[in-house]
Amino acid sequence: MLKKIVGLIPLYDDEKDSYWMLPGYMKVLEACGALPVMLPLTIDTEELDDCFRLCDGILMTGGHDVDPKLYGEHAKATCGTACSSRDQMETYLFKKALEEDKPVFGICRGVQLMNVLLGGTLYQDLPTEHPSGTEHHMTPPYDKPIHKVDVVSGTKLSDIIGAGEHAVNSYHHQAIKELAPGAEAMAYSEDGLVEAISVPGKSFLVGVQWHPEFAFESDPECKKLVQAFVDACNGKK
């Protein structure tokens, strides 16, 4: 049987003017039985339509900060660099996936952008806007847990890894501020941040703030999460 194709949103290097991919994203998808393909960084809608038709699912990777203009704010001094072409590309693909119910999995920046595109907002910089004792920007190695999240019972995430307390890694300085009207919060950090969302009524439109691609070899729950995404790409409920 042919493996299902998962399209990966490329990472962009400003200094080298190049796009690339962290191996963990590809390795975890391969380990779960999918064929990962890095998509070209483009805003050409005809090319994006071809990419969308090619893929059985889309993985929205980490990377640049989301442009605050997308949620009606001006960039503060603490906001990192945005990548307009990435924002436009992912906006187009996510809206098509939402309309056609194609599986999408968002990681880190991915879950943040999902929330914005559904009508929510972000903290532009956690240390200055939401200071707490919870560590959200860990140092290597990234496959170790750094804080805990509480998974809400009765959500898609609880069906996958179980409700209650789970330890996760964390590498971000932005986060969901106002939850989008069309999103369901599935997990919260110890300092009250939304750490995972889904879109009710869709097969698999899920995002998490942590990085399962870094920890899937040592943490079975991380692999379960990606496996659920790949299963959805295969049409399994």
C-alpha positions as CSV (number, residue, x, y, z in Angstrom):
1,M,0.0,0.0,0.0
2,L,1.3,3.5,-0.9
3,K,2.2,5.6,2.1
4,K,0.2,8.7,2.8
5,I,2.0,12.0,1.9
6,V,2.4,14.6,4.5
7,G,3.3,18.1,3.3
8,L,5.8,19.9,5.6
9,I,5.8,23.7,5.7
10,P,9.5,24.7,5.1
11,L,11.6,26.6,7.6
12,Y,13.2,29.8,6.2
13,D,16.7,31.0,6.9
14,D,16.8,34.8,6.5
15,E,20.6,35.1,6.5
16,K,21.2,32.5,3.9
17,D,18.0,33.2,2.0
18,S,17.2,29.5,1.9
19,Y,14.6,27.1,3.1
20,W,15.2,23.8,4.9
21,M,13.8,21.2,7.3
22,L,14.7,19.9,10.8
23,P,15.2,16.1,10.5
24,G,12.9,15.3,13.5
25,Y,9.8,16.3,11.6
26,M,10.6,13.8,8.9
27,K,11.9,11.1,11.1
28,V,8.8,11.0,13.3
29,L,6.5,11.0,10.3
30,E,8.5,8.1,8.7
31,A,8.4,6.2,12.1
32,C,4.6,6.6,12.0
33,G,4.3,5.2,8.4
34,A,3.9,8.4,6.4
35,L,5.9,9.8,3.5
36,P,7.1,13.3,4.5
37,V,7.6,15.9,1.7
38,M,8.9,19.4,2.2
39,L,6.8,21.8,0.2
40,P,8.2,24.7,-1.7
41,L,8.0,28.1,0.0
42,T,5.6,29.9,-2.4
43,I,2.6,32.1,-2.4
44,D,1.6,31.1,-6.0
45,T,-2.0,29.8,-5.5
46,E,-1.9,27.5,-8.5
47,E,1.2,25.9,-7.1
48,L,-0.3,25.7,-3.7
49,D,-3.4,24.1,-5.1
50,D,-1.2,21.4,-6.6
51,C,0.6,20.9,-3.3
52,F,-2.7,20.6,-1.5
53,R,-4.0,18.0,-3.9
54,L,-0.7,16.0,-3.6
55,C,-0.8,15.8,0.2
56,D,-3.0,13.7,2.4
57,G,-2.2,16.0,5.4
58,I,-0.3,19.1,6.2
59,L,2.2,19.6,9.1
60,M,2.6,23.2,10.1
61,T,6.1,23.4,11.6
62,G,7.8,25.8,14.0
63,G,9.8,28.8,12.9
64,H,9.4,32.6,12.6
65,D,7.0,34.6,14.8
66,V,3.5,35.1,13.4
67,D,3.1,38.6,12.0
68,P,0.9,40.5,14.6
69,K,-0.9,42.2,11.8
70,L,-2.7,39.0,11.3
71,Y,-4.5,39.4,14.6
72,G,-4.8,43.2,14.5
73,E,-1.7,44.4,16.4
74,H,1.5,46.2,15.6
75,A,4.8,44.4,16.2
76,K,6.3,45.2,19.6
77,A,10.1,45.5,20.0
78,T,10.1,42.1,21.7
79,C,8.4,40.4,18.7
80,G,10.7,38.4,16.5
81,T,11.1,38.5,12.8
82,A,8.1,37.5,10.7
83,C,8.2,35.7,7.3
84,S,5.4,37.1,5.1
85,S,5.6,34.4,2.5
86,R,5.3,31.7,5.2
87,D,2.3,33.4,6.7
88,Q,0.6,33.7,3.4
89,M,1.4,30.2,2.3
90,E,0.1,28.6,5.5
91,T,-2.9,30.8,5.6
92,Y,-4.0,29.6,2.2
93,L,-3.3,25.9,2.9
94,F,-4.9,26.0,6.3
95,K,-8.1,27.6,5.0
96,K,-8.4,25.0,2.3
97,A,-7.8,22.2,4.8
98,L,-10.5,23.7,7.1
99,E,-12.9,23.9,4.2
100,E,-12.2,20.4,2.8
101,D,-11.5,18.7,6.2
102,K,-8.0,17.6,5.3
103,P,-5.9,16.7,8.4
104,V,-3.6,19.4,9.8
105,F,-1.2,19.1,12.7
106,G,0.4,22.3,14.0
107,I,3.5,22.4,16.1
108,C,4.7,25.4,18.1
109,R,4.3,28.3,15.6
110,G,1.9,26.0,13.9
111,V,-0.6,26.0,16.8
112,Q,-0.2,29.7,17.2
113,L,-1.0,30.4,13.6
114,M,-3.9,28.1,13.6
115,N,-5.4,30.0,16.6
116,V,-4.8,33.3,14.8
117,L,-6.4,32.1,11.5
118,L,-9.4,30.9,13.5
119,G,-9.9,34.4,15.1
120,G,-7.7,34.3,18.2
121,T,-4.7,36.4,19.3
122,L,-1.1,35.8,20.7
123,Y,1.2,37.0,23.3
124,Q,4.0,38.5,21.3
125,D,6.5,37.8,24.0
126,L,5.9,35.7,27.1
127,P,8.7,37.0,29.3
128,T,7.4,40.6,29.1
129,E,3.6,40.0,28.7
130,H,3.0,36.8,30.7
131,P,6.0,36.4,33.2
132,S,5.8,33.3,35.3
133,G,7.9,30.6,37.0
134,T,7.2,28.1,34.2
135,E,10.0,27.6,31.7
136,H,8.8,27.9,28.2
137,H,12.1,28.5,26.4
138,M,14.4,25.5,27.3
139,T,18.0,24.9,26.3
140,P,19.2,21.7,24.7
141,P,18.7,18.8,24.8
142,Y,15.1,19.4,23.6
143,D,14.0,15.8,24.1
144,K,13.6,16.2,27.9
145,P,10.5,17.5,29.6
146,I,10.7,21.0,31.1
147,H,7.1,21.6,32.4
148,K,3.8,20.0,32.8
149,V,0.5,20.4,31.0
150,D,-3.0,19.4,32.1
151,V,-4.9,17.6,29.3
152,V,-8.7,18.3,29.4
153,S,-10.9,15.2,29.7
154,G,-13.2,14.5,26.8
155,T,-11.0,16.1,24.2
156,K,-9.3,14.6,21.1
157,L,-6.0,14.9,22.9
158,S,-7.2,13.0,25.9
159,D,-8.4,10.3,23.6
160,I,-4.9,10.0,22.2
161,I,-2.6,10.3,25.3
162,G,-5.1,10.4,28.2
163,A,-6.5,13.2,30.4
164,G,-4.6,14.7,33.3
165,E,-1.0,15.7,33.9
166,H,1.7,15.2,31.3
167,A,5.3,16.4,31.1
168,V,6.4,18.1,27.9
169,N,9.3,19.9,26.3
170,S,9.0,23.6,25.4
171,Y,10.8,26.0,23.1
172,H,8.8,29.2,22.4
173,H,8.5,32.9,23.4
174,Q,5.0,33.5,21.9
175,A,1.8,31.7,22.9
176,I,-2.0,31.7,22.5
177,K,-3.5,34.7,24.3
178,E,-7.2,34.8,23.3
179,L,-8.5,31.5,22.2
180,A,-10.2,31.6,18.8
181,P,-14.0,31.2,18.8
182,G,-13.7,28.2,16.5
183,A,-11.1,26.4,18.6
184,E,-11.3,24.1,21.6
185,A,-8.6,24.2,24.3
186,M,-7.3,20.7,25.0
187,A,-4.4,21.3,27.4
188,Y,-3.1,24.1,29.7
189,S,0.3,24.8,31.1
190,E,1.0,25.3,34.8
191,D,0.8,29.0,34.4
192,G,-2.5,28.9,32.5
193,L,-1.5,29.1,28.9
194,V,-3.4,27.1,26.2
195,E,-1.0,24.4,25.1
196,A,-3.1,22.5,22.6
197,I,-6.2,23.1,20.5
198,S,-8.4,21.4,18.0
199,V,-11.3,22.3,15.7
200,P,-14.4,20.4,16.8
201,G,-16.2,18.6,14.0
202,K,-13.1,18.1,11.9
203,S,-11.3,14.9,11.4
204,F,-8.0,16.2,12.6
205,L,-7.2,19.9,12.9
206,V,-5.0,19.8,16.0
207,G,-2.1,21.9,17.3
208,V,0.3,21.6,20.2
209,Q,2.7,24.1,21.7
210,W,5.4,21.5,22.5
211,H,7.7,19.6,20.1
212,P,6.9,15.9,19.7
213,E,9.4,15.7,16.9
214,F,12.2,16.2,19.3
215,A,11.1,13.7,21.9
216,F,9.3,10.9,20.0
217,E,12.1,8.4,20.4
218,S,12.1,8.7,24.2
219,D,8.5,9.6,24.9
220,P,5.8,7.2,23.6
221,E,3.1,9.9,24.1
222,C,4.8,12.1,21.5
223,K,4.8,9.3,19.0
224,K,1.2,8.5,19.8
225,L,0.3,12.1,18.9
226,V,1.9,12.1,15.5
227,Q,0.6,8.6,14.9
228,A,-2.9,9.8,15.4
229,F,-2.3,12.5,12.8
230,V,-0.9,10.0,10.3
231,D,-3.9,7.7,11.0
232,A,-6.2,10.6,10.2
233,C,-4.3,11.1,6.9
234,N,-5.1,7.4,6.2
235,G,-8.8,8.1,6.9
236,K,-8.9,6.4,10.2
237,K,-11.0,7.9,13.0
